[in-house]
Amino acid sequence: MKKITYVTGNWAKIASAKQYLEPLGYEIDNIKIETPEIQSDDVTEVAKYSAKWAANELNIPVIKNDTGFFIKHYNGFPGAYMKYMDETLKVDGLLKLMEGVEDRSAYLKETIAYCEPGGEPIVFEGKTEGTIAYESSGEYGWGIIDHVFIPKGENKTLGNFPDEERWNFWSVQAYLDLAKYLDDKDKTFMK
């Protein structure tokens, strides 16, 4: 089995990667380390920088992700600054910001960057469409997104779903594309 290290401490991210990559013969483990996070409006650039740093620091192939939250009415704010919004505005601040806003559409964009030591990151992206609720709800999750974001096709926030269900609402496209890339790469290498 080939090994890839996920640079994260988030069990849901690890479980998601295992679900798609282990059937292809990849062992997924994780290391929780702080990586430098560049200041950028682009979650893709943040993920690429962190993945490259981690791959070179650990001297192993890694995957690293970054996620942004984009509100249509505010031209994509907060985007890559989701964590900052979570720490400063909190739930009440976000809901106040959305008062009187009719178009409550938003999406989560997850970027996964795969990088081998000495190489350049390869990027895969997933997008989860949804809307912002009018009030906070749910007892599960962490951060404000879980308690105000309603995934497309649902009528309640992510925070109303237990951990083992909630992560299934995230787009898996990035993992599927990563799995295909790794599978194709191995087939080419074996020739």
Buried (B, 14 or more C-beta within 10 A) or exposed (E): EEEBBBBBEBEBBBEBBBBBBEEBEBEBEBBEBEBEBEEBEBBBBBBBBBBBBBBBBBEBBBBBBBBBBBBBBEEBBBBBBBBEBBEEBBBEEBBEBBEEBEEBBBBBBBBBBBBBBEEEBBBBBBBBEBBBBEEBBBEBBEBBBBBBBBBEEBEEBBBBBEEEEBBEBBBBBBBEBBBEEBBEEEEEEEE
